[in-house]
Amino acid sequence: MPPPPGAADKPSPRRTGRPGYDAESVLRVAVRLFNEQGYDGTSMGDLARALGVTKSAIYHHVSAKEELLRRSLDRALDALFAVTREPAATSGSAIDRLDHVLRGSVRVLVAELEHVTLLLRVRGNTEVERRALERRREFDHIVSELVRHGAEEGDIRPDIDPALASRLMFGTVNSIVEWYRPGRGLEADELADALAAMAFNGLRA
């Protein structure tokens, strides 16, 4: 039986359902699960359930779970290294450059909190993690060199080992991931100011 007149002109009803996810959304949910359950403890099935999609829908955006890990770690590390290439980090006295890198690192941590948190939790169990740890050591070396030059220029106490000083300072920066929650308390610049004041001026009045 032919359709009634005008029926062919009517648009078919739109199918409702869960909206699709782009690559950034998939990454965001994956990193949250990695931080909550551990990378090894999170499967692609877990990610699919959290997104409300099939695993094949996820593979439209990524080739494997390890790719999501790599993207997240690179995002955190690329942002940190970008700070070290800024003009204020490459010219001027060593202590001023160190101050800039310290403040910039705090801002990166706040802006990329979930990705930096994941970076700080990797243990080198995969090739992607080992590469990330190697890049972290490169960043630590840059900071240590700034401390060493600061001591040579007479602006930093010479009796403190540069590597130890950098570990203490950036250990404090890294600890922020354990308690900082966006929108509660200090903003990124205020947090950076407070940490820099403590690192360079101490707590004694």
N, C-alpha and C positions, 0 to 999 in steps of 0.2 A: 504494500500500500504506500503510495507516495506521501511524503510529509505534507502537513497542512501548509497553505500559502503563507509565505513569510518566515517559516521555521528555519529555512537555510540561512536567513540573514541574522538570526539571533546568535550572539557569541556563546560558545560553550562555557558552562560555569567554571570559574577558576578553582583549581584544586588547592585546598588549604593544607597546611602542614608546617612542620618546623622549617624556618628559613635556612637557606644555604649558608655555608661558612667559607670565608676566604682563607688564604694561607696565613694571614696574620692572626685570625681568630683561632685557627687550629694550633698555631704555635703558642698562643697565650694560654689556652686550656691545657696543652701538653706540658708546658713549663710548670703550671700550677700543680698538676698531678705528679710530675717528677719531684717537686719540692715536698709534696705531702706524703707520697708513697715511696720515694726513691726511684731513680732511673731504672735500675734493674727490676724493681717491683712493679713497674708500670708496663702493661702490654698495650698493643694497638687496639685490642678489644676493649680495654679499660677506657682508652681515649674515645673510641667510637661510642661507647655507652654514655660517656660524659657529654659528648657533643649531640647525641641523639641521632646519629647517622650510621651508615654502614661502613665497614672498614674499607671497602672499595671506594667510597666517596672520599676518604682521607687520602688514599693513594693517588687521587687526582691531583693533590697538592704536594705530596712528598713521596719519596721512593722508599723510605724506611724510617723507623723510630730514631735511628742514629742521626739521620739528617736533621731532625727536629732538635736533637741535643746540640749538634754542631752549629745550627743557626742561632740558638740561644747563647751559647758560649761565645761565639764570634761577635754577637751583638754587644755583649758586656765588654769584651776585651777591646773591640774596635773603638768603643766610646772612651775607654780609659786611655788607650794610646793616642787618640785624637787630642786629649788634653795635653799630653806631653809635646805635641807639635804646635800648639798655639803660641803666638808671639811672646806672650808673657812667660811661657815655660822655656823659651829658647834664648832669651836675651835678658840682660840685667844681672844683678848679683845672684849667687847661687841660692841664698836664703829666700830671696823674693821669688825665684823660680820654684823653689820647693813649696813655698806658701801657696803659690798658684796651683801647683799639681795637687796638693793636699785638698784645697778647697774644691777644685774641679772634680776630684775623685768622689768627694761627698755628694756633689750635685749629680754625678753619674749614678751613684748608688741609689739616690732617691728617685731619679728619673727611670732607671732600669732595675728597680728593686728585685723583682722576681728573677730576672736573668743573672744579676750579680749574686743573688742568694744561691742559685744553682751552680754558678761558677765556683763559689767558695766551698761547695760540698763535693766536688768531683775528687776522685781518689786515684785516677790513672788506670782504671780497669779496662778501658778501651783505647784504641788509637786516637779517637777524637778527644778523649779526656787527657791523654798524655800530651797531645799537641797543645791543649789549653793550659796545662800545667807548665809547659815549656815557655809559653808566652807570658804567663804570670811571672815566671822567674826573670824574663827579660824586663818586664815592668819594674820588678823589685830592684833589679840592677840599676835602672835609670834613677830610681829614687835614692839608692845607696850612694851613687856617684854625686848626686846633688848635695847630700849630707857631707860627703867627703870634701867636696869643693867649698862648701860653706865653712867647714872647719879650717881649711887652708886659708880662706879669706878672713878668718878671725871672727866670723859672725856666729859660729856654732862651737860649743865646747869641744875641745880636741880630745878630751879624756873618755869620750863615749864612742864605741865602735860604730862606724857608719851603718853597717848591716844591721846591727842590733837596734840602733836608733830608728831606722826605717821600718823594721819589723814592729817595734813598739808603736810608732805613729800609725802605721797602716793596719796594725792589728786592732787598734782602737776604731779606725774607720770601718773595718770589716765587721766589727761587733755590732754595728748599727743595724745590720740586717736582722738581728735577733730580737730587737725590741721596737724598731721604728715602724710606725703605721701612718701612711699618708693621711693628711687631714686631721691628725690628732697632735696638737702641740706645735713644735717648731717647723717652720718651712725650711726648704733646702739651704737657702742663703744664711738663715739664722743658725742652723745646725753647723754649717761650714765655719761661720765666724766663731762659734763657741769652741769648736774643736781646734781651730787654728790658734785661738787665744790660749787654750790650755797647753797645746803642744809647744808653742814658742815663748810663752810668758810664764807658764806654770800656774799653780793654784795659789801660791803664797801671796798674800796681799802686800 
